[in-house]
Amino acid sequence: MSESISQTIKIQLSDAQTIMDLSQLIQKYDAEIFLKKNVHGSMMEANLKSILGLINLQLQGNDEVTVVCEGPDAKEALEALKDFLKQQ
């Protein structure tokens, strides 16, 4: 059975974190992971397993995003992503 969960979080990134680190972190999960963010008044959604999607979202500290994970390990993927995005 495939699970789907979502959560809105406020990003707290450190200067040492990069989108490449984030990309490597989520590649090990089978779940599809999407991030929704308001960019200049338009809601954007990107599959986080796509490096281009990550670049287009222009993630910054204090951004509020909605994370949606769908798949057999969705809960684990969401927890790992929350831990990464809330580092300081």
N, C-alpha and C positions, 0 to 999 in steps of 0.2 A: 504494500500500500504506500502510495506516495504522499508525503506530507507537505503542506504549504503553510508557512508562517511569515508574519511580517512584524516589523517594529520600527518606530520612528526614533531616531537618536540624534544627538548633537555631537558633531565631530570635534575631537580634541587631538590634533596631530602634533607630533614633535617635528623639529626641523630635520631629524635624521631619517624620517620615514619617506618612502618614495612609492610611486604607483607600481614600480617593478616589484617591490616587497609585497605589496598588496596582491598583485597578480600571482606571484609565486605561492602565497599563502592559500588562496582559494582554489588553485588548480587541483589540489588533492581531493577535493570534495566532488561527489557525484551530483549533488544538487545544482540546479540552475540558480544563480544568484543575481538579482537585479537591484539596482539602486535608482531611486527616484529623487530628483532634486529640482527645485525651482531655479532656473537660470534666466535672468533678465526678464522675468514675468512669464516665462513658458516652462511648463513642467516637462523635464527631460527624464527619460528612462534609459538605462544602459545595462546590458548584460556585463557583469563584472569579469567574466572570463574573456572578454574582448579588450585588449589593451587600448584600442582606439576608443571604445566606449568610456574607459576610465579617463583617458585624456580629455575627451569632450566634456565630461562632467566638471572639470576644473575644481576638484575638491580642495577645500580650504578649512582651516580651523574655524569653529563656530558655525559652520554650515549645518542646517537641519535637513536630514535625509531620511527617506523611508527605505528600509532594506526588506526585500522579499526573497525568501528562499523556498524553492520547490524541489522536492526529491527525497530519497530515502534517508539522507543524512542532513536534512534541512536544519534541524535544531542545532547540531554540532557546528555546521557552517555559520549559522547566525551568531552563535556564541564566540567563535573565533574572529569573525568580522567585527563584532562589537568590541572585543578586547583590543584589536588592532586600531580601530578608529577612535578609541577613547584614550589612547596613550598620551602621555605628556612628557 
